[in-house]
Amino acid sequence: MKRRRLIYGTNALISVLSVCGILIILNYIVFRSDIRIDMTEGKLFTVSDHTVGVIGNIDGNVEMLAFFKDVGMDRSEFQDLIKEYTRRSGKIKVRFINPDKEPGIAKKYDIKEYGTIVLIDGEQTIKLRLADHISGGILKNAEEEITNALFKLNRVVHKTVYFLTGHGERDINDELEPEGLGVLKAALRDEGYDVEEFLLLRGDPLPGKDSVLIVSAPKQALSLKEITDIKTYLDKGGKAVFLIEPRSGSELVSILKSYGLVIADDIIIDPSSKLEGGGDIAPIVAEYAHHDITEGFRFATIFPYSRSVGVVEQDGIDSAVIANTGEYSWSESNFELFDQGVAQQEEGDKKGPLGVAAVIENGDKSRIAVFGSVDFVSNIFIDFSGNRDLFLNTVNWVAGDENLISIRPRAAKEGKLTITKKQTNIIFFFTVVLIPALIFFSGIGIWWKRRRL
Amino acid sequence: MKSLYTIVKRELRSYFASPLAYIILVVFQVISARFFFLYLQGFLQFQFDPSYQLQTGDLNLNNLVVLPYFGTISIVLLLIVPLITMRLIADEKKNYTAELLFTSPLNIRTIVFGKFAASLILLIIMLLLSSINIFVLMVHGNPDFGAVISGYVGLLLLGASFLSVGIFASSLTENQLIAAVISFGVLLVLWLVGALSDAESSVLGYISVINHYEDFSKGLIELKDVVYYLSLIFLGLFLTYTSLDSERWR
């Protein structure tokens, strides 16, 4: 009897263990396969064909460092999204890092906020800030950002941003002083650009292909030769961004005029921005014209010490003012009064809205952007609200990198409920009271009937 | 097949002949519908509150009503399923009908599966009842139907795995209360084990019964989640079979 039990017992144990083993193996295989059906109407968990194409073309291995807190909506939303990337390409590896627990690596990549990711391919890195502070999750266009970053990493030729030097321009290596442009340089690097200084005085021609020239508030006038060189560069299809402060760069103003970019000799005064925390001479911009650069842009920007810029229509040139100050601002051209601090809005002064940024596209050739301020991207102001993003969007557009790939943001559909208070009460009565009561009494009825049988 | 049908019919009759099934259905409906209304009222408040829309941007019926509603149902199932399954086998043992049943020409597999199927039908009735609320939402609003369907597939699989664990617990004892406590305890451990570890990546996270449900509720049906639940259901039923089979030689 005992022997029989032992045999049966052993058999049962073996069969249970083997069933468990088979189930574990099965689950392990399936866990790796990652087959899924996206049931949502908006296909919220499926990446676009563009993304699939870009992922399919990745050459090297891309490491993605994702700096998130251990838990949070931003992390789970990012996980949902990135899962789609990793399951379609074995070349993308994601590593989650809690910057609080691993401050060393966060410092190495200069991570300042949660929800930042760094894409690394060999020497090159691109940093993306995906946190959406409004919703607590990640940006709605996160897929577009990530895919474009992968595309940039993967392209053979890297674009270079050249900062003109030699005339007392803002220092791009200065990350400490308020007026330096060191933070901007880092931001451009994070965007996938190589950043270099360029001394035109040396006589080297400006590199035309795959580059963007940035002229950031030269204090001294450019020589005639330099002016000619820049003009030749632009005429040949060069791409450039000019940051011209009030009371400077008159020789640049005249070149730009020939392309339809009008830079007034004034300073914008905006008393209303004082209320928002800026001073009188730091107009806040909340209105943007419809343009590729400003599409979907919803942040305010601040333009300290700015002059007004505008455009005049010219044949063959598409021009647009992309950012405007508020209606309470005005253009002050009497610098004498301004210096005495007594400037007042007078009859003749042009009233807001005034343009602070304008762009032109000369057919298929050059693209030029002009800002009437340089302080807005200086170390002290670049992180104000949307300043950084507006400038980077502009550089991307000038470089021809705007909408490298434009992807519809993944948004769940807006919910709506048209229901009156009375209807709510009826439904409440129906589902919370009536249905349970029906079940209850029919139960009692049946039970009672059976009891009597 | 016919014998399976007989078992299912017998079990269902015994469910609905006693007050248990009705009490379960009433409790389930009252709790889930009450919570549904809380979420619905919350949504209506947000809908008329511009500051909320400014803060989050999104006003989404699925995120604000359907998702928490399904979350509530899953918790109610955790509490109620042990009550549905507790008597399935324990009761037979106590009343000495087990021996009759297991020595009958019916296959043990058929018996176990029949009992499971009967409890599954009760679960489906519960879920159908809960869908009345979703129907209200469909009439007056625009929830994402695909996500609702996937949420229900998830709830069905989750509930079925609870049932399977419960039946196994019921086969271990002849005391209904002990059976309910065992199955509730096991389910609670399977539920909470995910909290100990990061989802997905670790073994503990994978074992967690609720981690696999999350994707369903968002509108995503993943093969690994389906396979996990089917494995759990199969394992529970297999263990029940083994446990009953062992009584022949113990």
Interface residues (C-beta under 8 A of the other chain):
Chain A: R4 R5 Y8 G9 A12 S15 V16 V19 C20 L23 L26 N27 V30 F31 S33 D34 I35 R36 I37 D38 M39 T40 E41 G42 L44 F45 D70 D80 I134 S135 G136 A411 A412 K413 E414 G415 K416 L417 T418 I419 Q423 T424 I427 F428 T431 V432 I435 P436 I439 F440 S442 G443 I444 I446 W447 R450
Chain B: F16 A17 S18 P19 A21 Y22 I23 L25 V26 Q29 V30 A33 R34 F36 F37 L40 Q41 F43 L44 Q47 Q55 T56 G57 D58 L59 N60 L61 N62 N63 L64 V65 L129 I132 N133 V136 L137 H140 G141 N142 P143 D144 F145 G146 A147 I149 S150 D198 Y206 D215 K218 G219 L220 I221 E222 L223 K224 V227 Y228 S231 F234 L235 F238 L239 T242 D245 S246 W249 R250
